Amino acid sequence: MQLSEGAGGEAVRAIEGGLGQSLPASLSALLLETDGIEDEFGTEVIWTAEKILAENLAFRSDEQYRALYMPFDSMLFFGDNGGGDQFAFVRTPEREEVFVWDHETDSRNLISPDLESYLRSALGSAGEDWYR
């Protein structure tokens, strides 16, 4: 598992301001402790604050995505499985559960009751798609 220095309050506020949504308290606290988490295989189970902002803005503004998928405005993506599926919180309405967006089917499924459970599952999975 790879940890880094915390992102800082400015980076967390930049995400919230840039997306017009608050971060879940658990994600905000985690980013202040470490700016992203990679598992032993190099998969970004938690993106850096900079990547969270950039990827969410890209998902919401990409014209191809708008034509192919349901809107992403209610989702707050924060990590991925390394193969295209993305992990997210639902922010409209605000929820603490973690969902997975399947890039092949555009499905959005509940996979974990909270960030801590998500991390335990993702980091203890030995690299397979534990959420399927």
ZATOR-650646 format. One record per residue: residue in one letter; x, y, z of N, C-alpha, C in turn. Coordinates in pm, 1 decimal. Atoms other than C-alpha are relative to their C-alpha. Example, Ala and Ser with C-alpha at 12.3 -4.5 7.8 and 13.67 -1.06 7.14 Angstrom:
<r residuo="A" n_xx="89.0" n_yy="-119.0" n_zz="0.0" ca_xx="1230.0" ca_yy="-450.0" ca_zz="780.0" c_xx="90.0" c_yy="120.0" c_zz="0.0"/>
<r residuo="S" n_xx="-82.0" n_yy="-119.0" n_zz="-6.0" ca_xx="1367.0" ca_yy="-106.0" ca_zz="714.0" c_xx="-77.0" c_yy="109.0" c_zz="73.0"/>
# end
This chain:
<r residuo="M" n_xx="85.1" n_yy="-117.8" n_zz="0.0" ca_xx="0.0" ca_yy="0.0" ca_zz="0.0" c_xx="88.9" c_yy="123.2" c_zz="0.0"/>
<r residuo="Q" n_xx="-77.7" n_yy="-122.4" n_zz="15.4" ca_xx="129.4" ca_yy="342.5" ca_zz="-95.7" c_xx="-76.5" c_yy="118.4" c_zz="60.0"/>
<r residuo="L" n_xx="58.8" n_yy="-119.9" n_zz="-59.2" ca_xx="54.0" ca_yy="650.4" ca_zz="119.2" c_xx="90.7" c_yy="118.6" c_zz="-28.3"/>
<r residuo="S" n_xx="-78.0" n_yy="-121.3" n_zz="22.3" ca_xx="165.2" ca_yy="1008.1" ca_zz="66.7" c_xx="-38.5" c_yy="103.9" c_zz="104.5"/>
<r residuo="E" n_xx="32.3" n_yy="-110.7" n_zz="-89.4" ca_xx="160.4" ca_yy="1336.0" ca_zz="254.3" c_xx="-143.0" c_yy="47.7" c_zz="-26.4"/>
<r residuo="G" n_xx="136.6" n_yy="-48.7" n_zz="14.7" ca_xx="-183.1" ca_yy="1489.7" ca_zz="314.1" c_xx="-13.9" c_yy="108.9" c_zz="-104.7"/>
<r residuo="A" n_xx="26.0" n_yy="-94.3" n_zz="108.6" ca_xx="-343.8" ca_yy="1707.1" ca_zz="48.4" c_xx="-6.3" c_yy="144.7" c_zz="48.3"/>
<r residuo="G" n_xx="15.3" n_yy="-135.9" n_zz="-49.9" ca_xx="-411.8" ca_yy="2010.4" ca_zz="266.8" c_xx="-141.3" c_yy="51.6" c_zz="-21.5"/>
<r residuo="G" n_xx="134.8" n_yy="-56.3" n_zz="4.8" ca_xx="-726.5" ca_yy="2208.7" ca_zz="326.4" c_xx="-32.1" c_yy="74.0" c_zz="-127.3"/>
<r residuo="E" n_xx="25.1" n_yy="-74.0" n_zz="124.4" ca_xx="-684.3" ca_yy="2422.5" ca_zz="14.9" c_xx="-42.7" c_yy="-94.8" c_zz="-111.5"/>
<r residuo="A" n_xx="31.4" n_yy="97.8" n_zz="105.0" ca_xx="-694.2" ca_yy="2114.8" ca_zz="-209.2" c_xx="-140.2" c_yy="-56.8" c_zz="19.0"/>
<r residuo="V" n_xx="134.5" n_yy="50.2" n_zz="-28.8" ca_xx="-1006.8" ca_yy="1982.8" ca_zz="-37.2" c_xx="-103.3" c_yy="106.2" c_zz="-35.1"/>
<r residuo="R" n_xx="93.2" n_yy="-108.8" n_zz="33.9" ca_xx="-1177.3" ca_yy="2321.6" ca_zz="-69.6" c_xx="-7.8" c_yy="22.3" c_zz="-150.6"/>
<r residuo="A" n_xx="-0.5" n_yy="-14.4" n_zz="145.7" ca_xx="-1074.2" ca_yy="2335.2" ca_zz="-437.3" c_xx="-92.7" c_yy="-102.6" c_zz="-64.9"/>
<r residuo="I" n_xx="91.4" n_yy="101.9" n_zz="52.2" ca_xx="-1260.2" ca_yy="2008.6" ca_zz="-502.1" c_xx="-143.8" c_yy="45.3" c_zz="20.7"/>
<r residuo="E" n_xx="137.0" n_yy="-40.4" n_zz="-32.4" ca_xx="-1572.6" ca_yy="2133.2" ca_zz="-326.2" c_xx="-43.1" c_yy="121.0" c_zz="-81.5"/>
<r residuo="G" n_xx="32.6" n_yy="-118.8" n_zz="78.0" ca_xx="-1561.1" ca_yy="2471.3" ca_zz="-499.6" c_xx="-11.8" c_yy="-30.2" c_zz="-148.5"/>
<r residuo="G" n_xx="-0.4" n_yy="33.4" n_zz="141.5" ca_xx="-1482.2" ca_yy="2325.9" ca_zz="-840.2" c_xx="-118.4" c_yy="-83.1" c_zz="-43.3"/>
<r residuo="L" n_xx="112.1" n_yy="87.4" n_zz="33.0" ca_xx="-1762.1" ca_yy="2070.6" ca_zz="-825.5" c_xx="-133.4" c_yy="51.0" c_zz="53.6"/>
<r residuo="G" n_xx="124.0" n_yy="-51.7" n_zz="-58.3" ca_xx="-2012.9" ca_yy="2272.1" ca_zz="-624.2" c_xx="-68.3" c_yy="-101.0" c_zz="90.6"/>
<r residuo="Q" n_xx="52.1" n_yy="103.3" n_zz="-89.7" ca_xx="-2054.6" ca_yy="1979.6" ca_zz="-383.2" c_xx="95.1" c_yy="-15.9" c_zz="117.6"/>
<r residuo="S" n_xx="-86.7" n_yy="28.7" n_zz="-113.7" ca_xx="-1928.5" ca_yy="1901.2" ca_zz="-37.3" c_xx="52.7" c_yy="-142.2" c_zz="-12.0"/>
<r residuo="L" n_xx="-55.0" n_yy="134.4" n_zz="-8.4" ca_xx="-1702.0" ca_yy="1604.0" ca_zz="13.1" c_xx="-58.3" c_yy="-68.9" c_zz="122.7"/>
<r residuo="P" n_xx="36.4" n_yy="70.5" n_zz="-123.0" ca_xx="-1814.4" ca_yy="1334.4" ca_zz="253.9" c_xx="109.8" c_yy="24.7" c_zz="104.2"/>
<r residuo="A" n_xx="-97.0" n_yy="-28.1" n_zz="-106.7" ca_xx="-1646.2" ca_yy="1399.7" ca_zz="589.4" c_xx="110.5" c_yy="-105.0" c_zz="3.4"/>
<r residuo="S" n_xx="-100.8" n_yy="106.8" n_zz="-4.5" ca_xx="-1468.7" ca_yy="1061.9" ca_zz="572.5" c_xx="104.8" c_yy="17.8" c_zz="-109.7"/>
<r residuo="L" n_xx="-95.2" n_yy="-20.5" n_zz="109.4" ca_xx="-1309.7" ca_yy="1140.0" ca_zz="233.2" c_xx="84.3" c_yy="124.4" c_zz="24.9"/>
<r residuo="S" n_xx="-72.7" n_yy="-122.1" n_zz="-31.0" ca_xx="-1215.4" ca_yy="1491.6" ca_zz="337.1" c_xx="108.4" c_yy="-26.8" c_zz="104.9"/>
<r residuo="A" n_xx="-95.8" n_yy="32.0" n_zz="-106.5" ca_xx="-1046.6" ca_yy="1362.7" ca_zz="654.5" c_xx="113.3" c_yy="-87.9" c_zz="-53.5"/>
<r residuo="L" n_xx="-102.1" n_yy="87.7" n_zz="56.3" ca_xx="-863.9" ca_yy="1091.5" ca_zz="459.8" c_xx="97.3" c_yy="78.2" c_zz="-87.5"/>
<r residuo="L" n_xx="-87.3" n_yy="-79.4" n_zz="86.6" ca_xx="-730.7" ca_yy="1338.4" ca_zz="201.2" c_xx="91.4" c_yy="92.3" c_zz="79.7"/>
<r residuo="L" n_xx="-85.3" n_yy="-82.5" n_zz="-84.8" ca_xx="-599.4" ca_yy="1558.2" ca_zz="481.0" c_xx="113.3" c_yy="-82.4" c_zz="61.7"/>
<r residuo="E" n_xx="-102.1" n_yy="90.3" n_zz="-54.7" ca_xx="-407.1" ca_yy="1255.0" ca_zz="612.2" c_xx="95.7" c_yy="-50.2" c_zz="-107.6"/>
<r residuo="T" n_xx="-81.3" n_yy="51.9" n_zz="109.9" ca_xx="-284.7" ca_yy="1116.3" ca_zz="278.5" c_xx="-65.8" c_yy="39.6" c_zz="-131.4"/>
<r residuo="D" n_xx="52.5" n_yy="-45.8" n_zz="128.9" ca_xx="-324.5" ca_yy="1253.5" ca_zz="-72.8" c_xx="0.3" c_yy="-116.5" c_zz="-98.2"/>
<r residuo="G" n_xx="14.4" n_yy="116.6" n_zz="85.0" ca_xx="-432.8" ca_yy="928.9" ca_zz="-235.2" c_xx="57.1" c_yy="-125.4" c_zz="62.2"/>
<r residuo="I" n_xx="-47.2" n_yy="130.5" n_zz="-47.1" ca_xx="-381.2" ca_yy="557.4" ca_zz="-170.8" c_xx="7.9" c_yy="-93.7" c_zz="-119.4"/>
<r residuo="E" n_xx="-17.7" n_yy="104.7" n_zz="99.8" ca_xx="-241.3" ca_yy="296.1" ca_zz="-406.9" c_xx="14.0" c_yy="-133.0" c_zz="71.3"/>
<r residuo="D" n_xx="-18.4" n_yy="132.4" n_zz="-57.5" ca_xx="-269.4" ca_yy="-73.8" ca_zz="-336.5" c_xx="134.6" c_yy="-57.8" c_zz="-45.2"/>
<r residuo="E" n_xx="-129.9" n_yy="61.0" n_zz="30.8" ca_xx="24.0" ca_yy="-314.4" ca_zz="-373.7" c_xx="21.1" c_yy="-23.8" c_zz="-148.8"/>
<r residuo="F" n_xx="-8.7" n_yy="21.7" n_zz="143.6" ca_xx="-53.3" ca_yy="-351.7" ca_zz="-746.5" c_xx="4.8" c_yy="131.7" c_zz="-77.7"/>
<r residuo="G" n_xx="-5.7" n_yy="-130.6" n_zz="63.4" ca_xx="-43.6" ca_yy="23.5" ca_zz="-815.7" c_xx="-135.3" c_yy="57.5" c_zz="-37.6"/>
<r residuo="T" n_xx="134.6" n_yy="-50.0" n_zz="27.3" ca_xx="-421.3" ca_yy="64.8" ca_zz="-841.3" c_xx="-32.0" c_yy="112.9" c_zz="96.3"/>
<r residuo="E" n_xx="33.6" n_yy="-116.7" n_zz="-81.8" ca_xx="-540.1" ca_yy="403.4" ca_zz="-716.6" c_xx="-137.6" c_yy="-18.5" c_zz="63.2"/>
<r residuo="V" n_xx="128.0" n_yy="22.6" n_zz="-67.9" ca_xx="-808.0" ca_yy="300.3" ca_zz="-467.8" c_xx="-57.6" c_yy="130.2" c_zz="53.1"/>
<r residuo="I" n_xx="39.6" n_yy="-138.4" n_zz="-30.0" ca_xx="-818.5" ca_yy="665.5" ca_zz="-355.8" c_xx="89.3" c_yy="89.4" c_zz="-84.5"/>
<r residuo="W" n_xx="-77.1" n_yy="-92.6" n_zz="83.0" ca_xx="-714.3" ca_yy="928.5" ca_zz="-608.7" c_xx="53.9" c_yy="115.3" c_zz="83.0"/>
<r residuo="T" n_xx="-46.1" n_yy="-123.5" n_zz="-61.7" ca_xx="-517.2" ca_yy="1239.3" ca_zz="-518.0" c_xx="-110.9" c_yy="104.7" c_zz="-9.8"/>
<r residuo="A" n_xx="99.8" n_yy="-107.6" n_zz="4.3" ca_xx="-720.4" ca_yy="1553.1" ca_zz="-451.1" c_xx="-4.4" c_yy="63.5" c_zz="-138.5"/>
<r residuo="E" n_xx="-6.9" n_yy="-59.6" n_zz="133.8" ca_xx="-601.5" ca_yy="1697.6" ca_zz="-781.6" c_xx="-70.5" c_yy="-87.6" c_zz="-103.3"/>
<r residuo="K" n_xx="63.4" n_yy="91.7" n_zz="95.6" ca_xx="-714.4" ca_yy="1387.8" ca_zz="-971.3" c_xx="-150.4" c_yy="-9.7" c_zz="23.9"/>
<r residuo="I" n_xx="144.0" n_yy="2.4" n_zz="-29.4" ca_xx="-1051.8" ca_yy="1379.2" ca_zz="-792.4" c_xx="-67.9" c_yy="115.1" c_zz="-71.4"/>
<r residuo="L" n_xx="59.1" n_yy="-116.5" n_zz="64.9" ca_xx="-1123.3" ca_yy="1730.2" ca_zz="-915.9" c_xx="4.7" c_yy="-13.4" c_zz="-151.8"/>
<r residuo="A" n_xx="-15.3" n_yy="7.9" n_zz="145.2" ca_xx="-987.9" ca_yy="1676.6" ca_zz="-1268.3" c_xx="-89.1" c_yy="-107.1" c_zz="-62.3"/>
<r residuo="E" n_xx="79.3" n_yy="109.9" n_zz="56.9" ca_xx="-1160.4" ca_yy="1341.4" ca_zz="-1328.8" c_xx="-149.6" c_yy="28.9" c_zz="7.7"/>
<r residuo="N" n_xx="142.4" n_yy="-31.5" n_zz="-12.1" ca_xx="-1497.2" ca_yy="1457.7" ca_zz="-1197.1" c_xx="-41.5" c_yy="108.7" c_zz="-98.6"/>
<r residuo="L" n_xx="30.4" n_yy="-103.4" n_zz="99.5" ca_xx="-1485.0" ca_yy="1770.5" ca_zz="-1412.6" c_xx="-4.2" c_yy="-59.5" c_zz="-140.4"/>
<r residuo="A" n_xx="-2.9" n_yy="64.1" n_zz="131.8" ca_xx="-1394.5" ca_yy="1555.4" ca_zz="-1713.9" c_xx="-124.8" c_yy="-85.6" c_zz="-21.7"/>
<r residuo="F" n_xx="119.7" n_yy="83.4" n_zz="12.6" ca_xx="-1676.7" ca_yy="1306.6" ca_zz="-1649.7" c_xx="-124.3" c_yy="85.0" c_zz="-26.1"/>
<r residuo="R" n_xx="119.4" n_yy="-83.9" n_zz="10.1" ca_xx="-1927.5" ca_yy="1589.5" ca_zz="-1622.1" c_xx="-5.2" c_yy="83.6" c_zz="-126.8"/>
<r residuo="S" n_xx="-0.8" n_yy="-90.7" n_zz="115.0" ca_xx="-1817.9" ca_yy="1786.3" ca_zz="-1928.6" c_xx="28.5" c_yy="-68.2" c_zz="-133.6"/>
<r residuo="D" n_xx="-34.8" n_yy="69.8" n_zz="123.7" ca_xx="-1712.4" ca_yy="1523.6" ca_zz="-2185.4" c_xx="-125.9" c_yy="-27.1" c_zz="-83.3"/>
<r residuo="E" n_xx="116.6" n_yy="14.9" n_zz="87.2" ca_xx="-1957.4" ca_yy="1532.7" ca_zz="-2477.5" c_xx="-26.8" c_yy="-145.7" c_zz="-35.8"/>
<r residuo="Q" n_xx="19.3" n_yy="142.7" n_zz="29.6" ca_xx="-1898.8" ca_yy="1166.1" ca_zz="-2562.9" c_xx="-66.7" c_yy="-70.9" c_zz="116.4"/>
<r residuo="Y" n_xx="61.1" n_yy="60.9" n_zz="-118.2" ca_xx="-1983.1" ca_yy="1065.6" ca_zz="-2207.1" c_xx="-146.5" c_yy="40.2" c_zz="10.0"/>
<r residuo="R" n_xx="139.1" n_yy="-46.7" n_zz="-5.8" ca_xx="-2298.9" ca_yy="1278.4" ca_zz="-2220.5" c_xx="-88.3" c_yy="-77.3" c_zz="-97.1"/>
<r residuo="A" n_xx="76.9" n_yy="73.6" n_zz="100.3" ca_xx="-2408.3" ca_yy="1090.9" ca_zz="-2532.4" c_xx="-14.3" c_yy="-148.5" c_zz="36.5"/>
<r residuo="L" n_xx="-1.8" n_yy="143.4" n_zz="-28.8" ca_xx="-2322.2" ca_yy="744.1" ca_zz="-2397.7" c_xx="-61.7" c_yy="-40.0" c_zz="133.3"/>
<r residuo="Y" n_xx="32.7" n_yy="39.6" n_zz="-136.8" ca_xx="-2401.8" ca_yy="750.4" ca_zz="-2025.8" c_xx="-102.9" c_yy="90.7" c_zz="65.3"/>
<r residuo="M" n_xx="84.9" n_yy="-83.9" n_zz="-84.3" ca_xx="-2650.6" ca_yy="873.4" ca_zz="-1768.6" c_xx="87.1" c_yy="110.6" c_zz="58.9"/>
<r residuo="P" n_xx="-80.1" n_yy="-110.4" n_zz="-55.2" ca_xx="-2543.3" ca_yy="1206.1" ca_zz="-1611.7" c_xx="82.3" c_yy="-42.7" c_zz="122.5"/>
<r residuo="F" n_xx="-89.9" n_yy="27.8" n_zz="-111.5" ca_xx="-2256.9" ca_yy="1199.5" ca_zz="-1363.1" c_xx="-3.9" c_yy="108.5" c_zz="108.0"/>
<r residuo="D" n_xx="-0.6" n_yy="-114.2" n_zz="-91.9" ca_xx="-2343.5" ca_yy="1524.0" ca_zz="-1179.9" c_xx="-26.3" c_yy="-37.3" c_zz="145.2"/>
<r residuo="S" n_xx="29.8" n_yy="38.3" n_zz="-138.1" ca_xx="-2474.7" ca_yy="1342.5" ca_zz="-872.5" c_xx="108.9" c_yy="-87.9" c_zz="60.8"/>
<r residuo="M" n_xx="-105.5" n_yy="89.7" n_zz="-46.2" ca_xx="-2165.1" ca_yy="1123.1" ca_zz="-847.2" c_xx="126.2" c_yy="79.0" c_zz="34.8"/>
<r residuo="L" n_xx="-131.0" n_yy="-55.4" n_zz="-33.8" ca_xx="-1833.5" ca_yy="1208.9" ca_zz="-681.6" c_xx="99.3" c_yy="-116.0" c_zz="-5.7"/>
<r residuo="F" n_xx="-96.5" n_yy="107.5" n_zz="18.9" ca_xx="-1569.7" ca_yy="972.7" ca_zz="-818.8" c_xx="126.7" c_yy="29.1" c_zz="80.1"/>
<r residuo="F" n_xx="-119.9" n_yy="-20.0" n_zz="-81.8" ca_xx="-1264.8" ca_yy="914.8" ca_zz="-598.3" c_xx="104.3" c_yy="-109.5" c_zz="-16.8"/>
<r residuo="G" n_xx="-95.8" n_yy="108.5" n_zz="18.8" ca_xx="-1091.7" ca_yy="595.1" ca_zz="-714.1" c_xx="-45.7" c_yy="-92.0" c_zz="-111.5"/>
<r residuo="D" n_xx="36.7" n_yy="92.7" n_zz="106.6" ca_xx="-1088.2" ca_yy="313.7" ca_zz="-966.3" c_xx="60.9" c_yy="-137.0" c_zz="24.8"/>
<r residuo="N" n_xx="-49.4" n_yy="136.2" n_zz="-15.0" ca_xx="-1015.1" ca_yy="-55.0" ca_zz="-1010.8" c_xx="118.6" c_yy="-29.4" c_zz="-91.3"/>
<r residuo="G" n_xx="-109.8" n_yy="19.8" n_zz="92.6" ca_xx="-742.4" ca_yy="-5.9" ca_zz="-1272.9" c_xx="-43.7" c_yy="-56.8" c_zz="-133.6"/>
<r residuo="G" n_xx="49.1" n_yy="58.9" n_zz="123.3" ca_xx="-963.5" ca_yy="-153.8" ca_zz="-1544.7" c_xx="-118.0" c_yy="73.9" c_zz="-59.9"/>
<r residuo="G" n_xx="107.6" n_yy="-79.9" n_zz="57.2" ca_xx="-1220.3" ca_yy="118.1" ca_zz="-1610.8" c_xx="-115.3" c_yy="27.9" c_zz="92.9"/>
<r residuo="D" n_xx="108.2" n_yy="-26.6" n_zz="-95.2" ca_xx="-1468.8" ca_yy="86.1" ca_zz="-1324.8" c_xx="45.6" c_yy="105.7" c_zz="99.4"/>
<r residuo="Q" n_xx="-30.2" n_yy="-112.2" n_zz="-89.0" ca_xx="-1485.9" ca_yy="390.7" ca_zz="-1096.7" c_xx="-81.2" c_yy="-13.0" c_zz="129.2"/>
<r residuo="F" n_xx="67.9" n_yy="0.8" n_zz="-129.5" ca_xx="-1576.6" ca_yy="421.4" ca_zz="-728.0" c_xx="-43.0" c_yy="141.5" c_zz="34.5"/>
<r residuo="A" n_xx="57.4" n_yy="-132.7" n_zz="-21.1" ca_xx="-1795.3" ca_yy="706.9" ca_zz="-610.7" c_xx="-93.3" c_yy="3.0" c_zz="119.9"/>
<r residuo="F" n_xx="108.1" n_yy="-31.1" n_zz="-92.8" ca_xx="-2015.9" ca_yy="862.4" ca_zz="-350.0" c_xx="-111.0" c_yy="65.4" c_zz="-80.9"/>
<r residuo="V" n_xx="111.3" n_yy="-75.6" n_zz="56.3" ca_xx="-2362.0" ca_yy="983.6" ca_zz="-445.0" c_xx="-11.7" c_yy="126.7" c_zz="83.5"/>
<r residuo="R" n_xx="6.2" n_yy="-127.5" n_zz="-72.8" ca_xx="-2384.1" ca_yy="1352.6" ca_zz="-354.1" c_xx="-135.8" c_yy="67.7" c_zz="-12.2"/>
<r residuo="T" n_xx="134.7" n_yy="-55.8" n_zz="10.9" ca_xx="-2740.5" ca_yy="1428.4" ca_zz="-466.8" c_xx="-97.6" c_yy="-115.6" c_zz="-4.3"/>
<r residuo="P" n_xx="-19.2" n_yy="-54.6" n_zz="-134.5" ca_xx="-2881.3" ca_yy="1332.2" ca_zz="-225.0" c_xx="130.8" c_yy="-51.4" c_zz="60.8"/>
<r residuo="E" n_xx="-126.7" n_yy="37.4" n_zz="-63.0" ca_xx="-2572.8" ca_yy="1314.1" ca_zz="-2.8" c_xx="-13.6" c_yy="-132.8" c_zz="73.3"/>
<r residuo="R" n_xx="-1.0" n_yy="133.2" n_zz="-61.1" ca_xx="-2496.7" ca_yy="955.6" ca_zz="94.7" c_xx="143.1" c_yy="-35.8" c_zz="38.0"/>
<r residuo="E" n_xx="-131.8" n_yy="43.2" n_zz="-46.4" ca_xx="-2206.6" ca_yy="792.2" ca_zz="279.8" c_xx="42.7" c_yy="-132.4" c_zz="-61.1"/>
<r residuo="E" n_xx="-34.1" n_yy="128.6" n_zz="59.7" ca_xx="-2223.4" ca_yy="460.1" ca_zz="93.2" c_xx="87.2" c_yy="20.0" c_zz="-124.5"/>
<r residuo="V" n_xx="-86.3" n_yy="-1.6" n_zz="117.7" ca_xx="-1974.6" ca_yy="377.3" ca_zz="-181.5" c_xx="-66.6" c_yy="-82.5" c_zz="-109.8"/>
<r residuo="F" n_xx="56.5" n_yy="63.9" n_zz="117.9" ca_xx="-2096.2" ca_yy="286.4" ca_zz="-529.8" c_xx="110.7" c_yy="-26.9" c_zz="-100.8"/>
<r residuo="V" n_xx="-89.9" n_yy="22.8" n_zz="112.1" ca_xx="-1919.3" ca_yy="141.8" ca_zz="-831.1" c_xx="-77.0" c_yy="31.2" c_zz="-127.8"/>
<r residuo="W" n_xx="54.5" n_yy="-24.2" n_zz="132.7" ca_xx="-1984.2" ca_yy="270.0" ca_zz="-1181.6" c_xx="70.9" c_yy="-94.9" c_zz="-94.7"/>
<r residuo="D" n_xx="-53.8" n_yy="94.0" n_zz="97.3" ca_xx="-1937.4" ca_yy="-5.6" ca_zz="-1439.2" c_xx="5.2" c_yy="69.9" c_zz="-134.6"/>
<r residuo="H" n_xx="-18.1" n_yy="-74.7" n_zz="124.0" ca_xx="-1794.3" ca_yy="156.1" ca_zz="-1750.7" c_xx="-55.7" c_yy="-72.3" c_zz="-122.4"/>
<r residuo="E" n_xx="53.9" n_yy="74.1" n_zz="113.4" ca_xx="-1928.2" ca_yy="-120.1" ca_zz="-1977.2" c_xx="-151.9" c_yy="3.1" c_zz="-4.9"/>
<r residuo="T" n_xx="146.9" n_yy="6.6" n_zz="-3.8" ca_xx="-2291.7" ca_yy="-121.1" ca_zz="-1863.2" c_xx="-65.3" c_yy="130.0" c_zz="46.0"/>
<r residuo="D" n_xx="48.1" n_yy="-124.9" n_zz="-58.9" ca_xx="-2326.8" ca_yy="228.1" ca_zz="-1709.9" c_xx="-82.6" c_yy="-24.0" c_zz="126.4"/>
<r residuo="S" n_xx="71.9" n_yy="26.5" n_zz="-124.6" ca_xx="-2465.0" ca_yy="60.3" ca_zz="-1396.8" c_xx="72.9" c_yy="66.8" c_zz="115.7"/>
<r residuo="R" n_xx="-51.9" n_yy="-62.3" n_zz="-121.8" ca_xx="-2415.7" ca_yy="223.0" ca_zz="-1057.9" c_xx="-54.2" c_yy="-80.1" c_zz="116.2"/>
<r residuo="N" n_xx="44.1" n_yy="94.1" n_zz="-102.5" ca_xx="-2426.8" ca_yy="-28.2" ca_zz="-776.1" c_xx="64.6" c_yy="27.4" c_zz="134.8"/>
<r residuo="L" n_xx="-47.5" n_yy="-12.4" n_zz="-137.3" ca_xx="-2393.9" ca_yy="-1.7" ca_zz="-400.7" c_xx="92.9" c_yy="-117.0" c_zz="30.6"/>
<r residuo="I" n_xx="-95.2" n_yy="107.2" n_zz="-30.8" ca_xx="-2085.4" ca_yy="-194.0" ca_zz="-288.0" c_xx="51.1" c_yy="2.6" c_zz="143.6"/>
<r residuo="S" n_xx="-54.6" n_yy="-10.8" n_zz="-134.1" ca_xx="-1998.3" ca_yy="-68.0" ca_zz="58.8" c_xx="-79.6" c_yy="102.0" c_zz="81.1"/>
<r residuo="P" n_xx="78.5" n_yy="-93.9" n_zz="-81.2" ca_xx="-2176.1" ca_yy="103.2" ca_zz="350.0" c_xx="71.2" c_yy="131.5" c_zz="31.3"/>
<r residuo="D" n_xx="-74.9" n_yy="-121.7" n_zz="-30.4" ca_xx="-1895.7" ca_yy="357.2" ca_zz="398.9" c_xx="142.9" c_yy="-11.8" c_zz="-53.6"/>
<r residuo="L" n_xx="-136.4" n_yy="-4.5" n_zz="53.1" ca_xx="-1542.3" ca_yy="458.6" ca_zz="303.5" c_xx="92.3" c_yy="-98.5" c_zz="70.2"/>
<r residuo="E" n_xx="-86.7" n_yy="92.4" n_zz="-73.8" ca_xx="-1375.2" ca_yy="255.6" ca_zz="577.6" c_xx="-19.6" c_yy="-143.5" c_zz="-47.7"/>
<r residuo="S" n_xx="27.0" n_yy="135.8" n_zz="48.6" ca_xx="-1544.8" ca_yy="-66.7" ca_zz="465.2" c_xx="51.3" c_yy="-18.2" c_zz="-142.4"/>
<r residuo="Y" n_xx="-52.5" n_yy="4.1" n_zz="136.6" ca_xx="-1459.1" ca_yy="14.1" ca_zz="103.1" c_xx="151.4" c_yy="-22.2" c_zz="2.2"/>
<r residuo="L" n_xx="-145.8" n_yy="12.6" n_zz="-6.7" ca_xx="-1090.1" ca_yy="55.5" ca_zz="194.0" c_xx="42.6" c_yy="-137.5" c_zz="49.0"/>
<r residuo="R" n_xx="-34.1" n_yy="133.8" n_zz="-50.9" ca_xx="-1081.1" ca_yy="-266.5" ca_zz="394.3" c_xx="-16.7" c_yy="-104.7" c_zz="-110.8"/>
<r residuo="S" n_xx="25.4" n_yy="96.3" n_zz="107.7" ca_xx="-1231.7" ca_yy="-458.5" ca_zz="101.4" c_xx="98.4" c_yy="17.8" c_zz="-114.4"/>
<r residuo="A" n_xx="-87.4" n_yy="-26.1" n_zz="114.1" ca_xx="-1025.5" ca_yy="-291.0" ca_zz="-171.3" c_xx="145.1" c_yy="-36.8" c_zz="30.9"/>
<r residuo="L" n_xx="-139.9" n_yy="25.4" n_zz="-34.2" ca_xx="-693.2" ca_yy="-318.3" ca_zz="10.9" c_xx="24.5" c_yy="-145.1" c_zz="41.5"/>
<r residuo="G" n_xx="-14.6" n_yy="140.0" n_zz="-38.7" ca_xx="-759.1" ca_yy="-674.5" ca_zz="128.4" c_xx="-36.5" c_yy="-98.1" c_zz="-108.9"/>
<r residuo="S" n_xx="57.1" n_yy="83.1" n_zz="106.6" ca_xx="-869.8" ca_yy="-807.8" ca_zz="-210.1" c_xx="100.1" c_yy="-78.5" c_zz="-83.4"/>
<r residuo="A" n_xx="-101.5" n_yy="66.4" n_zz="81.4" ca_xx="-540.3" ca_yy="-929.2" ca_zz="-361.0" c_xx="-15.8" c_yy="31.7" c_zz="-148.4"/>
<r residuo="G" n_xx="3.0" n_yy="-47.8" n_zz="137.2" ca_xx="-616.3" ca_yy="-734.2" ca_zz="-677.9" c_xx="-121.2" c_yy="-35.5" c_zz="-83.0"/>
<r residuo="E" n_xx="115.2" n_yy="35.4" n_zz="81.8" ca_xx="-934.7" ca_yy="-900.5" ca_zz="-799.7" c_xx="-114.2" c_yy="100.5" c_zz="19.6"/>
<r residuo="D" n_xx="115.9" n_yy="-89.3" n_zz="-10.7" ca_xx="-1263.6" ca_yy="-719.9" ca_zz="-855.5" c_xx="-91.8" c_yy="-50.8" c_zz="111.5"/>
<r residuo="W" n_xx="67.4" n_yy="48.0" n_zz="-119.6" ca_xx="-1388.5" ca_yy="-787.1" ca_zz="-502.1" c_xx="-146.2" c_yy="39.5" c_zz="8.0"/>
<r residuo="Y" n_xx="135.4" n_yy="-55.7" n_zz="-10.5" ca_xx="-1708.9" ca_yy="-587.6" ca_zz="-553.0" c_xx="-100.7" c_yy="-68.1" c_zz="-91.9"/>
<r residuo="R" n_xx="92.5" n_yy="66.9" n_zz="94.9" ca_xx="-1861.1" ca_yy="-813.2" ca_zz="-821.0" c_xx="-70.9" c_yy="-115.0" c_zz="64.2"/>
# end
